[in-house]
Each structure stands twice: as C-alpha cells, then as structure tokens.
Amino acid sequence: MKLNYIEKLIGSVFFTGYIKFAPGTFGSLAAILIYLLPGFENPTIMISAITVCIIGGIKLGTKFEKCYGKDPSQFTLDEVIGTWISLLLVPKTILFVPLAFLVWRILDIIKPFPAGFAEKIKGGTGIVLDDIIAGFYSLIIIQIIVYFVK
C-alpha cells in the first residue's frame, strides 16, 4: 500500500512526521501554530476541526500503519488532535498556551491509564485514541490551573 502526496501531507501534518528527531513534538508545534491563527480558539471551530481530524485520522492512521508499521512516527495527525483537545477553552495567553503544550507532551509520552491500553488497539483507532485520552487528561489539568490562576 502506498500513500499519495496529500495523504502524506495531512497525516504527517506538513511533513513534521518525517523529521528524524521528535516528530511528535514537531507535530504538536504545528498544531499550536494553527491554534494561534486568529479565531481558531473558538470552541465551535476547534471541536469541528478535532472531529474532522479524528474521523479522517483513524482512516489515514490505518494506512500509515500498513505502510510504516505499528503506531508510526511519520503519522503526527494524532498529535494535533491531542494538542487541540488540551487547548480547548484555554485562554490564548503566553502563559497558558505553552503550559498546555508542556502538560500535553508529558502526558502523551507517559500514556496515563487507559491511554497505554488504547495504544495497543490495531490501526488508526489505537493510534488516535491514546492521544485523545492524553488530550482530555491535559485539558482537565490545564482547566484546573486556569481556574486557580485567573
């Protein structure tokens, strides 16, 4: 199975997945850059974008897995999904955006329960699901911090 140019572009989030060092971090940084676009922080826009990426990401993740093996580093769309979930309803400030990024990356690496189990699911579902779970954990932690800092 081969991936076409558009599938590689989207699945690797502008080819960040093909960066040799820390492709997941670069995929998350690409998500931050998109988030910083004016108006993107609108929850309706973000939830719509997350939903589209989940639906497309599951199918595309399965294709990437068939080409590159289990949970391939080349596929970074799942990092975008997790990053955006962690940024939902977060004030777009110099404090909270980097903090959300940092918490998200730590939890994505640690894989808190049940994310580690979700990762074992074959295909795009497993690839995307563990990042959704880590994203929601990040969202909860950041919202608690926002509540106490604001």
N, C-alpha and C positions, 0 to 999 in steps of 0.2 A: 504494500500500500504506500502511495506517495501523497505528500501534502503539496497543494499548489501554493503559489506565492501569497495569495490573500489569506489562506488558512495559516500559513507560517507567520504572516504579519500580525494577524489578530491573536492567534494562540500564543505567540511569543511576545505579545504586546510590543510592537515596533521593534522586534528582534532582540529585546532585552534577554530573552531566554537563551540566546546564543552567545551571550557574554560569558567568558570562561570562569570568572570569579564572581560568586554571589549573584547569580541570575535572579533569584527570588527577591533579593533586596532591590535590584535594579527594576524589576517589575513593579514592586511596591512604590518605588520612587516615581515611576511613570504614572501610577495611579494618583499619587499626590499632585503631580503636575496637572493632571486632568482635573482633579478636585479644585485646584487653585484657579481654574478658569472662572470668570465672573458668572455667578448664578448657579453653578453646578452644585453648590452646597444645599440647594433647595431639596428638601426631603422627597418630594414627588419625583424630581429629576433623578436623584440618587437611587431611590428604590426602583424606578423604572430601569435605569442603567444596570443596576445589580441583577434584577430579574432577567433582563435580556442576556447578560453575561453568564448567568447560571445556566439558563436553557441552552444557549449556544456553546458554553464552556463544557458541559457534560458531553455533548456530541463531539466537539473538537478535541477534548481531552482524551476521549477513547481513541480517536485517530492518531493523536500524538503518541499514545501508549503503544499502539500497534507498530508505529514506526521506530520509536526510540526505547521502548521498554517501560517497566513499571514506574509510575509517577515521575515522568521525565523532567529534568531540569529545564529543558527547552520550552516547556509549557509554563508560562507565567500568568496566564489569564486568571488562574485561581488566586494568585497573589493580589491582583487588582480587586477581585471580589472581596476578599478578606479585608483589604485595606479600606475599601469604601464602606463596608459594614462597620468597621471600627470608627469611622469618621461621621457616621450618621448622627445628626443633631449636635455635633461638636462645634463650639464657636470657632470661627475661622480666624484664629489668632496665632501669633508667633509662639505662644506657649503651648496651646492645646494641639495644634496640628503635628508638630514634631513629637510631642508626648504620645499622641495616639499612634504615630508611626512606630515609635520605640516599643510601646507596650505590645502592639500588634506583632512586630517582628519577633519579640521574645516568645510570645505565646505560639506563634507559628512554628518556631523552632522546637519549643518544649512539647507541643502537642498535648495539652491537658485533656483529661478524660471528658468525653469519649472520642476526641479527635484522633487519637492514636489507633483506635479500633476502626474508625471511619476510613482511615487511610488504607486499611487492608482490603477494602471493597474494590473489586476489579473495575477497570475502565474509568471513564470520566467522572462517574458518580463519586467514587472514592477520592479521586484527585481533587475535586471541587469541595466535597462535603467536609473534609478535615479543615479546610480554610474557612468555610462558613462557620463552623463551630468555634474555631480560634478567633474569628472576627467578632462573633457575638460575645465571647468572654472579654475581648478587648473593649467592645462597646460598653459593657456593664462597668468595667473598671474605670474607663475614662469618664463615664457619666457620673460615677461616684466622686471622682476627683473634681470634675466641673462643679458639681453641687457644693462641695466644701470650699472650693477656691473662689467661686464667684460671689 
